[in-house]
Structure formats: structure tokens, C-alpha cells
């Protein structure tokens, strides 16, 4: 595996080029100062919008500010993620966060003002000012929020509290990315070395069970040590969300979370119910795993080791990129050319280095291009992470190219479709082109594990969020014991009784960053279900589905997520996509069981 002791050691072609965003700090400071001036200009519209022209002028100015602010904020966020220990980058980000609060305060008057108008007055403004046609759909849609927008003064107060409400997530982020030090594990030469996340992802798949167990215990050790602090941040985050939902007159925090995407709560509830009703194949897979590993007891640290031995291979980054291009050929030449541009133009930050933010993500920036963060480790998992994030990246690129700024940003609800279609196409390509039986078994095992992680685990997380928010809504305490009991109960329901529960299992909640973005994780599961349907048809050469899918990638937020998906033939308001997904998992497990 290629590893580097510092960021300076990483070759330039494996680091993203932030000069595409800002060539130097002077230009960043210039935009920062201009945003401060625009904030003052925006404030003057408070009480001064009285006709179509003034409404248009305000909205145009706000969009200009939004464009600049997104660039300013993204730059310092990306700089921090390069090395979360860098205090200069942290200072820039703090300044940007402070500026964000000023922007919110300056614009907080607008929604109460807009919703104080009757629709006839608004239509009159639109009729008299041609420029408002650009904003019309957004303005009319805003009336959906009428029951949930407060008075002008109340909105101003809420905007000032933005920093306080985001404190739990920020605190957990610093704990998780900058402060946590994992325990020591035994290195290849018998010496003790400090565990890293990248090392953990390797060791938890190691054939040596003692190494897996040691890594598992070491990985969880700091989370157990900090359990009360992390429980406090998670409790505060959940309670903040519940409080805001109540203040804004939503029936529940869940319905607040679904409102923006216009997703009925029945979609969320059906996802959980259907999954639990069809959980038997997952239990069967645990039994297969226990038998194949010849274990008396199956533990959590046994759940990631490949069941097929001797075929695990090193896939260097360059080879991974070429494999991705071959696997995604069914998406067409234009799609592949976009991917080639990502690598040639340095949109991607490839390697894990000390202090770098963990995990992976894509950040699409309108007017520039996507930036993709990886922590690549030259293995099959890293190949799929590359494929996944590039799916997001192409989605961002195409939406920005084909949509105006107002509709270029797509909803998170549809985001996971684009990434998972790529993953499904990739695994189908690898399985279809593999002639060695053992390698095919290995890939099938990998697909099942991926299915388990992207679908079943995310549904379990979604139910954990639902339950803990409902507890907060009814005034029940949220602390370490409550989180542990809730998580452990759900873990048993979703994983069956084959797994012996070590003490660490019930602390699984303590290490999940997505819990600080309420009601987000279920979108992985719905996205996976949608992607299974689409990728299967595209892989089989269905040109109608391919065309509708590429149009979907160009659509941004030009319609509500469920409607965009319906145009591709996927209707999540029915049980069919979830049922088909669960059936596919059943078939995979049965096939794996036979071979």
C-alpha cells in the first residue's frame, strides 16, 4: 500500500488543485470583503420590497452573494480537511462560519415577508417584472413553508442561534477527526504502533483473528473512554433538532426532516417495516459466515473478513481508475470523458496523510467543478469508494452544466442514486469478467457485504434516529445507557442471534458522524434500492433507461426527488423498489450459499 508521512510527500497529481477555486489568499480575502458589503446591501431591502422590481433586485443580489459565499466557505473547508490540525485553516473556517451567521441574519426577514404576501400579490409582481420568471418556481414553492415560518423578529433570533445549534456537530467533528487517538496494535514486526482509520479498515479484514480482535478493541477504546462526552453531543444535537421542529410547528422532527424533499413519512416507515419483514436472508448470511469461518462464536470483528481466502489483491490507484472506466462503460462515452477530466485536472485528493479528514466525500461547487476527497488504500474497498464518489462528482458536474444556479444543487435524497448506480455497475462488470471461480466467490461475498453495509445497516441507523428523536419528543432522557440499550436492541433485531455481542457493539452509535445530520442515512438505503433497479437495466443495455438516467443526472433540483426518480421508472411511493432490492439480496445469499 502506498503511504505518506506528510502531505508534502504526496505527488501533485494525487492532490486536488484548490487554485481552481482561489489562486491565492488575497483573492479569497477580496471575496470575503465583498460578501460583507453585499450583506449590508441586503439588509437595506428589509421593509423596502414593494414591487416586482425591488423583489427581483433583492433576489438577484442574494444569488450573487450565495455564489461568492459558497466559494469562500468551500475553500477554507477543503483546506481544513487537508489537515484538521492546521490552526491557520481553522481560523479561516471560523471566519467563514461567522460570516455565514451575518448572511443568515441579513436574509432572515425575507421568508416572513414573502409569506405575508397573498399569492395574488406575488403573481402580480411576477407579471410586472420579467426577471422574476427565473425565481418563480422557487417563490411559489416557498408557500409550502408558510405554516413553518415564524415572525420576522423570531426568524432573526433563530438565525443568530445558528452557531449554537451547530455546536454539537462541530464538537463531535473535532473529537472524531482531530482529537481521538486510537489504541495501539501489534505491527508486522511485532512492535506496537498506533492504529489509524486506514489501518483499521485493513486489519478488520485480516485473516488472523487475533489481529482483527486487537484492532477492533483498539478502535473502539477512545469512543468508550469518551462515551459521556459523545453522548452529550449527540443528545444535544437530537434535542436541538426536536426543539427547532416544535418551534417551526412540524408534527415531528421526522416530518421536518422529510418536508424539504416532499417525502411522505410512509416512505420512511415502509423502508423500515419492509426490511424487518424480509430480514431472514441476513440472518442466513450470518450463519454461512460462522460456518465458513469454522467458529464456535461469531463476533462483530468477524463480520468483515472475506470468506474466500487467497484472492485478495492490491489495486494501485492508477489501476483502480482504469478499472472504473471499464466498469462504467455502459454509461456512455460522454460519461467516461467526464471521469477522465476528473483525474487529468486534479479534482481528486487521493491519499491518507496525518491529520487529513477521514472518510470520503464529493463537494460540487457551482461555477468551478467538483472536489473529491479520498483516503485511498489500494484495495477493493478503495476502488468502490472511488467509483462511489465519482458518481456524486459526475452528478454535480452535469447538474451544474445543465441547470441554472437556482436548481443546480441536487437533493441528498437523489445523490446516493448516482453513486450507487456506479457501484452496482462496477460489481456486475467485475463478476461478469471474472473467469476464476474463487475470485468470483470473493466478489460475490464483497457484493453481499456491500449490500449489508449500504442498505441494511443504514436502515438500522434510520430506525435508531427515529427512536431517539421520538424519545426526545416525549421528554425521555438521552444518555449513554439509553443510547446503548436502543442501539444494542436494534443490532440484535437486524443481525440476529448468531453474533455474540461484545461490550463494544452497543457503543456503535458513538462513532457515526451522520447522526449529526438528522434523517440523512435512510437516503443511502432508498438510493441503493433505486440504483439496483436502474443499474440492472443499464447493464443489460436498456437504452431508454440509460437516456432517462443521464437526464436525471442533469436535472439537479428541477423537480422534487420522488418525481425525478419516477421519470427514470423508479417509484418509491410504492413498496416495489424496496421489495425488489430485498429479493435481490435473497438471491445473492442463496447463490453464495450454493457455491
Buried (B, 14 or more C-beta within 10 A) or exposed (E): EBEBEEBEEBEEEBBBBBEBBBEEBEBBBBBBEBBEEBBEBBBEBBEEBEEBBBBBBBBBBBBBBBBBBBBBBBBBBBBBBBBBEBEEBBEBBBBBBEBBBBBBBBBBBBBBBBBEBEEEEBBBBBEEBEBBEBBEEEBEEBBEBEEBBBEBEBBBEBBBEBBEBBBBBBBBBBBBBBBBEBBBBBEEEEEEEEBBBBBBBBBBBBEEBEBBBBBBBBBBBBBBEBBEBBBBBBBBBBBBBBBBBBEBEBEBBBBBBBBBBBBEBEBBEBBBBBBBEBBEBBBBBBEBBBEBBEBEEBBBBBBBBBBBEEBBEEBBBEEBBEBBBEBBEBBBEEBBEBBEBBBEEBBBBBBBBEBBBBBBEBBBBBEBBBBBBBBBBBBBBBBBBBBBBBBBBBBBBBBBEBBEBBBBBBBBBBBBBBBBBBBBBBBBBBBEEBEEEEBBBBBBBBBBBBBBBBBBBBBBBBBBBBBBBBBBBEEEEBEBEBBBEBBBBBBEEBBBEBBEBBEBBBBBBBBBBBBBBBBBBBBBBBBBBBBBBBBBBBBEEBEEBBEBBBBBBBBBBBBBBBEBBBEBBBBBBEBEBBBBBBEBBBEBBEEBBEE
